[in-house]
Amino acid sequence: MLGAAATRRPPKYESVLARSETLQFSMNSDVLTGALLRTLARAKPGGSFLELGTGCGLGTCWLLDGMSTGSRLISADIDPRAQAIAREELEPDARLTFVLGDGGEFLERSETRFDLIYADAWPGKYTHLEHALALLKHGGMYVIDDML
């Protein structure tokens, strides 16, 4: 059983959740997935992270909460309305870069290698899997969500 510290919500979590509900966005990362993301981000201090599927930014909140000051996160999504919530709530954070566009196209053109790729959209798990895995650093972690 996870303790209270493991499931402590990150800053901006409640605000992002409330705004996503207003938008009727129903594909948010759950608390246990978020706690895992935070833990994995902490395991890679100074790491380079990629989130495929920003949504409204709940997964992003968890990743940022676990990241060190020297870490970097790129979060890509094709939905401007959902990603706008994440941008408004989480910017400015010098560690975070948003990409508005198709995740598959991002994977095809990216030359950046990542310590962790969190695939929470079709690109990277149902399509472009080879591209995503090719961008992982040696010892990197690939995490997917919503496979049921």
C-alpha positions as CSV (number, residue, x, y, z in Angstrom):
1,M,0.0,0.0,0.0
2,L,1.3,3.4,-0.9
3,G,1.8,6.0,1.8
4,A,0.4,9.5,1.9
5,A,3.7,10.9,0.8
6,A,3.7,8.8,-2.4
7,T,0.3,10.1,-3.5
8,R,0.8,13.7,-2.4
9,R,-0.5,15.8,-5.3
10,P,1.9,18.1,-7.0
11,P,1.5,21.9,-7.2
12,K,-1.2,22.9,-9.7
13,Y,-2.7,19.4,-9.7
14,E,-6.1,20.5,-8.3
15,S,-6.3,23.5,-10.6
16,V,-5.4,21.5,-13.7
17,L,-7.9,18.8,-12.7
18,A,-10.7,21.3,-12.1
19,R,-10.1,23.0,-15.5
20,S,-9.9,19.6,-17.3
21,E,-13.3,18.7,-15.9
22,T,-14.7,22.0,-17.1
23,L,-13.4,21.1,-20.6
24,Q,-14.9,17.6,-20.1
25,F,-11.5,16.1,-20.7
26,S,-11.7,12.5,-19.5
27,M,-8.3,11.1,-20.3
28,N,-6.3,12.3,-17.3
29,S,-3.5,10.3,-15.7
30,D,-4.7,8.8,-12.4
31,V,-2.9,9.3,-9.1
32,L,-1.0,6.0,-9.0
33,T,0.3,6.6,-12.5
34,G,1.3,10.1,-11.5
35,A,3.1,8.9,-8.4
36,L,5.0,6.4,-10.6
37,L,5.9,9.2,-13.1
38,R,7.2,11.4,-10.3
39,T,9.3,8.5,-8.9
40,L,10.8,7.7,-12.3
41,A,11.6,11.3,-13.0
42,R,13.4,11.5,-9.6
43,A,15.5,8.5,-10.6
44,K,17.0,10.4,-13.5
45,P,18.4,13.7,-12.0
46,G,19.4,16.1,-14.8
47,G,17.4,13.9,-17.2
48,S,15.7,14.5,-20.5
49,F,12.1,13.5,-20.6
50,L,9.4,13.3,-23.3
51,E,5.7,13.2,-22.7
52,L,3.6,12.2,-25.7
53,G,0.1,13.4,-25.0
54,T,0.1,16.5,-22.8
55,G,-3.7,16.5,-22.4
56,C,-4.5,19.2,-19.9
57,G,-1.2,18.6,-18.0
58,L,-1.9,16.3,-15.1
59,G,0.9,13.8,-16.1
60,T,3.1,16.9,-16.8
61,C,2.4,18.1,-13.2
62,W,3.7,14.8,-11.8
63,L,6.8,14.7,-14.0
64,L,7.7,18.2,-13.1
65,D,7.2,17.5,-9.4
66,G,9.8,14.7,-9.6
67,M,12.3,16.4,-11.9
68,S,15.5,18.1,-10.7
69,T,16.4,21.6,-11.6
70,G,18.7,20.5,-14.4
71,S,16.1,18.2,-16.0
72,R,14.2,19.0,-19.2
73,L,10.7,17.9,-20.3
74,I,9.2,18.2,-23.8
75,S,5.4,17.6,-23.8
76,A,3.7,17.2,-27.1
77,D,0.0,17.1,-28.0
78,I,-2.2,17.8,-31.0
79,D,-5.2,19.2,-29.1
80,P,-4.7,23.0,-28.7
81,R,-7.7,23.4,-26.2
82,A,-6.4,20.8,-23.8
83,Q,-2.8,21.8,-24.0
84,A,-3.7,25.5,-23.5
85,I,-4.8,24.5,-19.9
86,A,-1.4,23.0,-19.3
87,R,0.4,26.0,-20.8
88,E,-1.6,28.4,-18.7
89,E,-1.2,26.5,-15.5
90,L,2.5,25.3,-15.8
91,E,4.3,28.0,-17.7
92,P,6.7,29.5,-17.1
93,D,8.9,26.6,-16.0
94,A,12.3,26.8,-17.6
95,R,12.5,23.0,-17.6
96,L,9.3,22.6,-19.7
97,T,8.8,23.0,-23.4
98,F,5.4,22.4,-25.0
99,V,5.1,21.2,-28.6
100,L,1.7,21.7,-30.3
101,G,1.5,19.2,-33.1
102,D,1.4,15.5,-34.0
103,G,3.5,13.3,-31.7
104,G,4.3,11.0,-34.6
105,E,5.7,13.8,-36.6
106,F,7.7,14.9,-33.6
107,L,9.1,11.4,-33.2
108,E,10.1,11.2,-36.8
109,R,12.1,14.4,-36.8
110,S,13.5,14.5,-33.3
111,E,17.2,14.0,-32.8
112,T,17.0,14.3,-29.0
113,R,17.6,11.2,-26.9
114,F,15.6,10.8,-23.7
115,D,16.0,9.2,-20.3
116,L,12.3,8.7,-20.1
117,I,9.5,8.6,-22.6
118,Y,5.9,8.6,-21.3
119,A,3.6,7.7,-24.1
120,D,0.0,8.7,-23.3
121,A,-1.2,9.2,-26.8
122,W,-1.4,7.0,-30.0
123,P,2.0,8.1,-31.3
124,G,4.7,6.2,-29.4
125,K,2.5,3.3,-28.4
126,Y,0.1,2.4,-31.2
127,T,2.1,4.1,-34.0
128,H,5.7,5.2,-34.3
129,L,6.8,2.8,-31.6
130,E,10.1,2.1,-33.4
131,H,10.8,5.9,-33.5
132,A,10.1,6.3,-29.8
133,L,12.3,3.4,-28.7
134,A,15.1,4.6,-31.0
135,L,15.1,7.9,-29.0
136,L,15.7,6.3,-25.7
137,K,19.1,6.6,-24.1
138,H,20.9,3.5,-23.0
139,G,19.2,2.7,-19.6
140,G,16.2,4.9,-20.5
141,M,12.7,4.1,-19.5
142,Y,9.6,3.8,-21.7
143,V,6.3,4.1,-20.0
144,I,2.9,3.7,-21.6
145,D,-0.6,4.4,-20.2
146,D,-4.2,3.6,-21.1
147,M,-3.6,0.2,-22.7
148,L,-6.9,-1.4,-21.5
